[in-house]
Amino acid sequence: QVQLVESGGGLVQPGGSLKLSCAASGFTLDHHAVGWFRQSPGKEREAVACVSTLDGKTSVVDSVKGRFTISRDSAKNTVYLQMDRLKPEDTAVYYCAAGILKVVCTDMDYWGRGTLVTVSS
């Protein structure tokens, strides 16, 4: 059974850091595009970061560039999102998703249930 499970969310003060994990089971993440997405109340879901299957290159949305880093641990079949210098506007439910045999993070096939990140003093 294919499953993605996110963890690592929580409450953090502005300027703080969190590291989200996305553990996969039922398939190997290495062969597929894996991304982090987020959704805040009243807003549409947006892509935050992606790691490509083609060459392992990573990309992040401009609003988090220089603060968020996506990485993959093949041995643990896990993808991470390191979030530094967090801002209140980063508050959202963060989702991990995988696109089977896809090179980029569009039209994702599998989604986790999400983990809540709240940035507040």
Solvent accessible surface area in square Angstrom, and as a share of the most:
residue,aa,sasa,rsa
1,Q,194,0.86
2,V,48,0.27
3,Q,94,0.42
4,L,9,0.04
5,V,79,0.46
6,E,17,0.08
7,S,59,0.38
8,G,38,0.36
9,G,30,0.29
10,G,29,0.28
11,L,134,0.67
12,V,22,0.12
13,Q,123,0.54
14,P,61,0.38
15,G,54,0.52
16,G,23,0.22
17,S,59,0.38
18,L,35,0.17
19,K,105,0.44
20,L,0,0.00
21,S,29,0.18
22,C,0,0.00
23,A,47,0.37
24,A,14,0.11
25,S,55,0.36
26,G,58,0.56
27,F,31,0.13
28,T,61,0.35
29,L,1,0.00
30,D,51,0.26
31,H,113,0.50
32,H,15,0.07
33,A,0,0.00
34,V,0,0.00
35,G,0,0.00
36,W,0,0.00
37,F,18,0.07
38,R,18,0.07
39,Q,73,0.32
40,S,23,0.15
41,P,127,0.80
42,G,93,0.89
43,K,133,0.56
44,E,155,0.70
45,R,121,0.44
46,E,66,0.30
47,A,50,0.39
48,V,2,0.01
49,A,4,0.03
50,C,15,0.09
51,V,5,0.03
52,S,15,0.10
53,T,37,0.21
54,L,134,0.66
55,D,82,0.43
56,G,38,0.36
57,K,143,0.61
58,T,75,0.44
59,S,68,0.44
60,V,36,0.20
61,V,51,0.29
62,D,112,0.58
63,S,64,0.41
64,V,0,0.00
65,K,124,0.52
66,G,60,0.58
67,R,21,0.08
68,F,8,0.03
69,T,81,0.47
70,I,6,0.03
71,S,50,0.32
72,R,59,0.22
73,D,43,0.22
74,S,65,0.42
75,A,104,0.81
76,K,139,0.59
77,N,33,0.17
78,T,11,0.06
79,V,0,0.00
80,Y,36,0.14
81,L,0,0.00
82,Q,57,0.25
83,M,0,0.00
84,D,46,0.24
85,R,139,0.51
86,L,2,0.01
87,K,84,0.35
88,P,73,0.46
89,E,115,0.51
90,D,1,0.00
91,T,38,0.22
92,A,1,0.01
93,V,45,0.26
94,Y,0,0.00
95,Y,49,0.19
96,C,0,0.00
97,A,0,0.00
98,A,0,0.00
99,G,0,0.00
100,I,56,0.28
101,L,141,0.70
102,K,56,0.24
103,V,65,0.37
104,V,88,0.51
105,C,15,0.09
106,T,80,0.47
107,D,120,0.62
108,M,23,0.10
109,D,69,0.36
110,Y,82,0.31
111,W,86,0.30
112,G,9,0.09
113,R,230,0.84
114,G,22,0.21
115,T,18,0.10
116,L,106,0.53
117,V,0,0.00
118,T,40,0.23
119,V,5,0.03
120,S,52,0.33
121,S,125,0.81
